[in-house]
Amino acid sequence: MTVARRILAVVMAAACAACSKSSTGLGNRNSWTIPGVLRIGAPEEPDSLNLMFGHTWATDSITPLIFSFLLRSDPTGNYFPDLATVVPTPANGGISRDGKTITVHLRKGVVWADGAPLTAADWLFTYRSVMNPQNNVKTRYGWDLIASANAPDPYTIVIRLKRPSVEVLGILGMGGAAYPPMPAHLLARYPNINSSAFNNKPLSSGPYVLKAWNHGSSLEFVPNPRYFRGPPKLKEVIWKIVPDTNTLFNQLATHDVDVYPSVTPASAIERLSTIAGITVDKRLIANWRHLDMNTSHAQLADPRVRRAIAEAVDWKRINATIYRGYDRLAVSDIFPESWAAPSLDAYRYDPAGARKLLAEAGWAMGSDGVLHKGPLAMHLTIYATTGHIENAQSQVFMQSMLRPLGIDLTIRNFPGSYLFAMDGPLYTGKYDLEWSVDTNGPDPDNSGLWNAAFIPPKGANTTWLDDPIVNATSEAAASTFDRAKRKLLYQREEERLRELDPTVFFSWQMNYTAINTDVKNYVPSAFLADSWNAWQWSI
């Protein structure tokens, strides 16, 4: 069956299935709504429920349901207090004048779901766990800038830094390298927590408690009666794992899910208007798609080769056709609506220029139609996550555009839980090209992606880039709270990244989230996780 026929079949199935459920409301409620039960459909399963080890979008999205953080971020990226009583700033004295001491005051009376008090000792234990070399944490980014930390009393944390750094505020938040306090009373007895049962069934400090993890099917959450803000409004949250996006869209159409975050593929967005009883939230979010290149591999070590790949592919055409023009083409990894967004030219489509670059780099066409340079042949493998038709279509498109230049591309795809795992292809460097999406935090600091100090296993610089200019500018930008200085530094850093091309910055996602009209207070976020206010959700 052709792709077109498969899509048509899914549309017809969805339409027929949708007819099987009445849109007639019960009072002011849709007939398919289950009061108090929110069903979220998502293509990903978390690889861990401990953020220290979890790499997936699903992990970032789910963990705010079960953990409290020192700080959270609202949909526009502004910090607000969670376990902290206030957001530390220079103005309120939470950040010292020299920028090297941060003081956090904690709420009193907060307890874990088992009734044990949550205090500064739990955050200190978390800090020590992150820095424990026996723990295989995904990154120590930001944490490794802490010179010392102590608790003068159970509700005060004093953090002294090796140098001023904006990164530290980021690790007090949620998602990415921000790890929430973990229960010292349960975990401090172990030499490491790599294989702890806590990673799959954590003790809650957040609005919900994990009731069940039905691997490959769903995760079920129920209210935490000891949550410091009071019990949340929902009786249950169900994270339904539906890896195939066509199947997920069908479940939205048949009202078997109440929320479909980040609707894909693009063809599905066009069909949202045919579904009764939903609203669609549209906003640009800090998810950026990119083609990463492993600069440590011999075929890709020369920046001219990487530039040739960037110029040989018609990125505008991919966005216009496969992604239906919904997303915004990117020029960098800094969110376009950020104060730090650089001014850079768009990528140019220039196959002739690409051939010239490859020749200058010493590559010549062989009798097999593949480029050769000494013992090397230009056979490359491109990876992406399974279950996304647009990934496969984009890979085939790139394959077809690179083959005439003598670049032979093999496609291999895996579930995100494996692709992004510490022992998976990306973090072990066993890949050539990878097509995926990263999610930014509110601050533009991107040292963890490009600075050589964060090459795996020390961090998430999975392009293996090591450039003195990028290293210096990214570190300097993260070492000052002066926005004017930081903006200039990011401009230079991004210019240098475009000279080196360790990645192609493809697009920023225009996000479409479909939501049952009976759902209240579910507000998608431009940054990290829609679950930033999960205790307020209701249906």
N, C-alpha and C positions, 0 to 999 in steps of 0.2 A: 504494500500500500504506500502510495506517495505521501510526502509530508502534507501536501495540500488536502489529500483525501482524509488523512488522519485528523487534521484540524477540523475539517468539515464534519467528520463523524463525531468528534467530541462536542462540537457546537450543537449538532442535532440531538445528541444524547443529553446534553445539559438542558436544552430547551424542553425536551420531553419530560425529563426528570423534574424540572422546575414546575411543570404543569401538575405534577402529582401532589404538590403541597399548596394548599390554599393560602392566598395572601390576606384573606379576611381576618381582621384583628379580633381578639377577644377583649372587648372594651377598647382600650387604647393600646393594646399589645398585639404584635404579630402572632399568628397562630403557631408558628414554629419556635418562638422564643421559649426557653426554659427559664423561668424566673430564678434569679440568683445564681445561674450557672453560665459562665462565659467560656465559649469554645473558640480557641484561637487555632487556626490552621496554618501550618508552616512546613516548608520543604526540608528543614534541617532538624536533626536531633543533636543535643549537646554532646560534646565529647567528654565533658566533666561538669560537675556542678560546683567545683572549686575553681574560682577564677585564676588561681595560681597556675593551674594546669590546663584550663580550657581555652581553646583557640577559636571556637566557632562563633558566628553571629547568634546562634541559638543560646550558647552559654551566656553571652553578654545580655541577651534579652530576658532570660529566665532568672538569672541570679538576683536581680533587684526584687523579685517576688519573695525570696526567702532570706535575704540578708538586708541588714541596715548598714549604711556606710557612714563615714564621718560627714561627707557632703554628698548632695545629689545635684543634678543639673536639670533645669527646666527645658522646654522644647526649643528655646532659642540659645541654649548653651550657658545660661547664667547659673552660677552656683547658688544653692540655698542649703541651710543647715539640715542635717539628718540626725546623726548622733551628736554632732557638735551643736553647741548653743548658738554660735555665730560663725560666719565665714571669716577666717583670719585675713586681715588686710593691714597695710601700713597705717591706715587712718585709725583703726581701732586698737592698735598695738599688738595684734596677733602676729604681725610680721615686723621684726625689728628693723631699725633704720638702716643697718648694714645688710639687710636681706638674708642674714645667715641663721636666724633663729625664728622658728614658728611655734606659737603656743596655741593649743587647741583645748577648749573647755568642753567637757562632755555633759550631756543631760544626766541627771540623777534619777534613779528609780527604774532604769531600763534593765530588763532581764532577758535571758535566753528562753527558748520555748520550754526548757526543763525547769525554769524557775531560778537558775543560778544568776547572780548579778553580772551584768555586762559593764566592765570598767576599763580603765586605761591599761590594766594588765593584759587584757585580751588583745589590744592593738600592739602592745610591746611584744607579745608572743608572736603575733603575725609578722611584725618587722623582723624578728629573729629567725622566723621560719623562712621568710623570703631570702634572707642572707645566709642561711644554713647551706653550705655547699653540698650537703647530702640530699637536699630537695631539688628535684629537677624542674624548677619553675620555668615558665615560658619566657619570662624576662624579669630582670632586676632593674629595669630602666626606671630612673628616678629614685628608687630605694637605695641604690649604691652611692648616692650623693649625700646620704645621711652620715654625719660623723659620729653622732651619738643621739640617743633618745632616752628619756627617763620620765617617770611619773612622780612628781613631788607629792601628789595625793591621788586617790582613786579616780578622780574626775578631771585631771589635768595631764596633758601630754606636752612635753617640751622637746622639740626636734631641733637639733643643731646641725647645720649643713657644712659641708666642706667648702662650698662656695654658694653664692646666691643662685637660686634656680627656680624657674617657674614650674619645672617638672614636678616639684614636690606637691604643689597644690593639686596637680592632676592625680597623683596617687592617693590623695585623700578623698577623691570622688568615687565614681563608679564606672566599671567597664575598662577594657584595655589592660593597663598595668596597675589599675587601682583595685587593690584587694581589700575586701572588708575585714573587720576584726573577726578572728576565729576564736573558738572557745578554748582558752588555755586549760580550763579545768578538765577537759576531755582529752586534749591532744598533746599537752606539754610533756607527758611521760614518754613519748616515742622519740627515737633518734631522728626519724624523718617521717613525713606523711605521704610519701609518693603513692603508696598502695592502701592508704587508710580508707576504711568504709565510709568515712565522712565525705570523701570526694564524690560519692554517688548518692549518699543519703545524709546530707548535712543537717546539723542542728540549726534550727531557724532563729534568726534575730529580727526578721522582716515581717511583713504583713501576712504571709502565708507559710504553711508547713507542707513539705512534700508528703503526700499520702501514698503515692505509688509511681514508680517508673516502669512502665510497660515497654521494654526496649523494642524499638522498631515500630511502635504504635502510638504511645502517648505518655505524657506526664500529668499527674493529677495533683492539685494543690487545694488545701482547705484552710480556713482562717486560723491564724495564730491567736489564740485567746489572750496571750500575754503581750501582744504587740503594744509598744509604748504609745502609739497614737490611738489605741483602741482597736477592737476587732474590725477588719475591713467589711465592706458592704456585701460582698459576694459570698455565697455558700461554697462555691467551688470554681476553680479555674482549670480548664483542661487544655493542655498544649497538644494538639493533634499533629502527629508527624505524617505528612503526606509528601513523600519525596518527588513525585511526579506533579509538575505544576498544572498540567491539563486536568489531572484527577482532582487536584486541589480546587481549581476553578469550578469544576463540576460540583464539588461539595459546597462551594459558596452558592452556586445557582440552586441547589436543592436545599439550601439552608441547614446543612449539617455542620457548618461552622458559622460563627457569629462575626469573626474578624479574620480577614486575610491581609496581613501586613505585606506591603511591597508587592503588589500584584504583578506577576509576570506569567507568560511572556507579553511582549508589547501587544500582540494580537488580542490578548485577553482584556487589556485595558479598554479597547474599543467596544467590547461586548458588555462592559459593566452596566451601561445604561439600560440593558435589556432585563436586568434583574430587579424585581420588585423588593421593597422593604429594606434597602440598604442606602447608606450615604457614602460618598467617596471623598476622602480627604486628600488633597493634592498639595504637595510642597516639595521644594528642592531640599534634599537632605545630604548629609556629609558622607555619603557612600560613593566612592569613586572606583570605576572599573579601569583596569590597567593590564598591560602585557609586560610582565616582568621577564628579565633576561638574566641568566646566571652568569655573571661576569667572571666567575672562577673557572668556567669551562673554556677549553682551548679555542673552540670555534667562535666563542662569543667574547673573548678577552679584548679584542680590538674594538674601540668605540666606533670605528668606521663601519664595521660589520653591523653593529647595533643600530647605527644611524641608517644604514642601508635598509634594514628590516623596517624601521619606522617610516622611511620614505617610499617603500615598495608597496605598502598597503594603503588602500583608499579608505581611510577611517571615516570620512564624511559619509561615504556610501554605506558602510556598515551601520552607522547610526541611523541613516535615513531609511534603510530597507529592513534590516533585521530588527532594529530597535524602534522602528517607525517614527524616528525623529522626536521621541518623547524626552530623551535625556539631553543634557547640555554638554557639548564637547569640552574637554578639559585641556588646559595648558600646563597645569601643575597639580600637586597634591594638596594645595592649600585651598580650603573652601572658598568659592568665588564670592560669597557674601561676607567673608572675614575681613577685618581691618588690615590683615597682613597679606591679602591676595596680591600676587605679583602681576606686573604687566609684561606679557610675553606673547609672541606670535603663535598662531595656530600651526599645527603640523602641516607640512606641504606634501602633496602626493606627487612623486617624481621618480618613476621607475628607471628612467635613463640615468638620473643622478645616482640612484641606488646601484646600478651596474658599475658606474664609474668608481664609486666608493669601494665596492668589493674588489675591483681590479687593483685599485691603489693599495688595498690591504694585502695583496698578493694571492688572491684567489682566482683560479682559472677553470673554465668549464672543461669537464672530462668527457670522454666518449660515452659515458653513461648518463649524460645530461645533468650531472651533479657537480657542483664546485669542489675543487680539490686544492689543497695547499700542502705540499710535502706529503706526509703520511695521513694528514687529516682530510676527511670528506665532510661536506656540509649536510650531514644527516642530523636533524634535530627532532626532539619530541616536545609536543605542547600538551600541558595538563590543564584540566578544569574540573569543576565539580559536576557530578552526574545529576540528572533530573531536571536540567534546564535546557530546553530546546534551543534557546538563543546562544548558549555556550557552544553547542555542537555546530550550529549554523555559522557562527563567527569563526570557529576553528576551520571549518571547511572553506570558508571564504578566504581566510589567510593562507591556507594551504594552496589554494588555486592561484593566488596572486604571487606567492613566493616561488612556486615551482618553475615558472619560466626564467627566473633568475638563477636557477641551479640550486635552490635551497629546498631540500626534501624534508617535508614536515610530516611526522607521524602523530596521530591523535591518540591520547590515552586519558581517560577520565575516571575519577574515583569519588566516593562520598566525601563530603567536607570533613567528616570526623577522622578520616584517614589522611586526606591530602594535607590538612593543617596540623596534624599531630606532630609531636616532637620527634617521633621516629618515622614520620612520613616523608615523602619526596622533597618538600620545600625546605624543612628544617634540617634535613640531612644533606641537602645540596645535590640530590640525585634527580635533577631535572634540568632541562634546557630553557624552556619557555613556560610560563604559566599565565592563564587568563582568569582573573578573579576580581573580587571586590574587597576593598578595605573600607573601614569605617573610622572616621576621625573623631577625636574628642573636641571639646569646645576650644581648647587652646591650640594655636597653629604649630606648636612644637612638634617637629618630626624627626628628631635626632634618632629615635629608635628604629627608624626605617632606613636611614642612609649613613649614619655615623658608623665607622668601622668598629667602634667599641661594642657594637650590638650585633656583630656577626654571630650567628648561632654557634655554640649553644648559649651565648651570652645575651641574645636578644632576637629581634625580628627582622634584622637586615638580611633578608633571604636572597637579595641580589648579589650578596658578597662584595658590595662596592667598598672600596677603600681609597678615598681620594682626599689629599690634604686640605684642599679648599672647602670641600663639603664638610669634612670633619671639623674644621676650624669655625666655619660660619654657623653650622648647626649648634655647636657647643656654645658659641658666643651669644646666639639669639636666645638660647635657653637660660642664660646666666644673668639676664637683666630684666627688670620689670618695666623698663622704659620702652613704650610702644614705638616711638619714632625710631629709636635705634634698632629695635627688633625688625621693623618693617624693611629697613635698608638691608639688614643682614639676610632676611628671607629672600629679598629680590636677588641678591648675589648668589645665594645658595641655589635657588631655582634656575637661574641662568646657567650655573655650572652643571646642574643635573641635565639640563637640555643639551649641553655640550657633550656630556658623557653618555646619555641615553641608556641608563641601566633599566629603564622602563619606558613604555609609551603610556602617557597619561591619556586615557581614552575619553571618559565621560563622567559627569556627575549625575546622579540619579534623581530624576523627577519622580517622586514617590507617590504612588496611588494606593491608599489603604481603604479597603472596603469594610464597612462597619454596619452591622445590624442597626436599624433606626431605633431600636429599644435600648441600645447600649448608651450609657451616660458616662461622661468624664474620661473617655478614652481619647487622649490627645497625642497623636504621633509626634515624635521628636526628630529634629534635624540631626541630633547627635546620639549615637550609641544605642539607646534603648527606649522603646515606647512605654516600658513598665516603670517609668520614673515616678508615677503617682498611682501605683496599682491599688493602694488602699482606698482610693476614691472611686474606683470603677464600680458600676452597678448595671444591672439589667433586669 
